[in-house]
Every structure is written in C-alpha cells, then in structure tokens.
C-alpha cells in the first residue's frame, strides 16, 4: 500500500484515484474544483477508429485497447451507484463534397488495412441511417464499434466511486511541498508547469463547445455521433439521453484563455447546420470553452518521470477515451506490476531520447 497523491481532478485524475483507492492505496487528490475543467466540457466520443489517420498507428492501438476496457469500466462505475451513460450507437462520418469524400476513402482504406470494420455508404444510405442529415451529404462511413459517454454523468459517477479518497480543494504549484510515496501528475493543460521534463511538452489547446436542445416541432437529434469536416474544420455532434446535443469543437492555440468567441460559435453553428439543417431551430442552452492538454506529438504522456513521480497527461481530444487504460497502467505501476504493452509508446522517456538526439 502506498500513500499516493493525484494532482488533477478531471476524468484522468478521478479515474486513477478511484482505481488506486479500490486497490487499497491511501489516496489524496488535489484540485480546486474536481470534476470540472476540460472534462466537464468534453463531447464524450469514445472513437479511436474515426480519429485514426495513417502514421498514427500507436495512437489507434492505444485507443482501441482503452475502448475494449470501456464496457467493464462503465459497469464497475454503475455498480458504485451512478450510471455513466455509455452509448453503443456508433458513429456516422459524412462527406459534403468531393474533397471530403476522398478523405473518407483514404480513412476507410487505412482502417481496412488494419483489419477494422467500417461500412462505406452513399448519401442516401447515410440519410436512411440518420434522417436529419442534409440532402447535400455525398457519402459516409458507418463505424458501429464506436462508443460515446455522457461526460457529466461520468464525472459524477467517478466522484461517487472515490470511496476513501481525500479531496483537497487547492492548486499545487510546487511538488516539493508534497509528501507521498507516489505522485501522479494529471492536471491536464497545466501539468507542464509541474515538472521540468513536461515544460513545453504539454500545452493548452482551446476548444469551444455548444449544447443545444430541440424545441417543440423540431426534428429529433441523431441517435449516433455525427462527424464531418466542413471547409477544413472538423465538427462533431454527440447526442445525450436527455435530448441535448453537444456540438464541438473548435481548436486553436490561445494560451490559457477560456473565453468563448463569437467567431468560434459562428463556425460551429454554420458547420453543424450544413450537416444537420434542422439544428437551426434548436434552443442554444450553453456555450463554453475549455483547454485540452496537447502533447508535442499525438500520444499522451503516461509513465514515470522520476522515482515515484508519474505523468498522466497530454491526452488531447482523447481524455475520456483513454481514462480506463491510463488508470489501469498507473495503478499497475503503483502495485509494482507491468502495464499493458499498448501504453508503452506513451512513456515520457521519449522526451529524454529527443533531448539526447
């Protein structure tokens, strides 16, 4: 048993704290407002396949491994008293023009080369699958294996499951102040300020999201997650069981600025209406911006930085997706056991290799 400190109370930090406490570790979690931040504003897609692209095979492998763990992860959380709202309806990726269609052809070919199941469909078939999709949609990809989760139910469930975890509602700025057998750095975009090896390797990436709700007489939201690239900008639409629809996400370098901009809102709404025209009549119920933790490459940093200090950060768009595999890896190391092979490419040791080159 170790005295373990987790710094950061987003989905990664809470997942680690839950799993570590369940294994008998004494856990203290530091965060001024646990369960908020970027995790509170996430879309909830658990979609490694539709995020994949040639050259990112290690990212896909890690995401697929974590996706396999998600059903049992969700069941364990539900057994603690709060269902995290896992959806198994899959994803529909649509193309609006010839360039988008060519992009989908490349993605489909790449996924088939890796043995992944995808179904290419015509625009008519896409509309049959999701009747609200625009008549201008040319083609699509159906990915039945993708999942989605209600991020806010998930965070509530994780807080509820953290039996015995001591929460300290403070911000840690100096690791020298922490006394513990093990320290896990899971502070998202702010983690780069906590250890010199991560300085510059983890940075904030701003993303705006909107939440909408159909009014009386509107077409219902889609059953599946919808994804598209509209004029070079990716968008996603993720339905919630309560009828809301999460629309995201802009992405750009803006430091630690979390203000919502008129430009960002306009781009999201214009792009979404191209895919789902009925959205124009929905009620806009929330606008917000969050800071994802970007890394210097597409992989997160999960592993030991120095004796007793572990990184669990840099997950970019995939924090919710990678929560199970990240938590399992960190708890394995705390128990003196090896983690799964899929997590090894995410080792922070790759930063040391770059410094020596």
Secondary structure, DSSP 8 states (H G I E B T S, - for coil): --EEEEE--SHHHHHHHHHHHHTT-EEEEE-TTTT-HHHHT---EE-HHHH--TT-HHHHHHHHHHHHHHHHHHHHHHHTT----EE---EEEEE-SHHHHHHHHHHHHHHHHTT---EEEEHHHHHHHSTTS-TT--EEEEETT-EEE-HHHHHHHHHHH-TT-EEE------GGG---SEEEE--GGGGGGT-TTTBTTEEEEEEEEEEEE--TTS----SSEEEEEETTEEEEEEE-TTSEEEEE---B--TT-----HHHHHHHHHHHHHH-GGGGGSEEEEEEEEEEEEESSSS-EEEEEETTEEEEE--GGGHHHHHHHHHHHHHHHHTT----GGGGGG-THHHHHHHH-
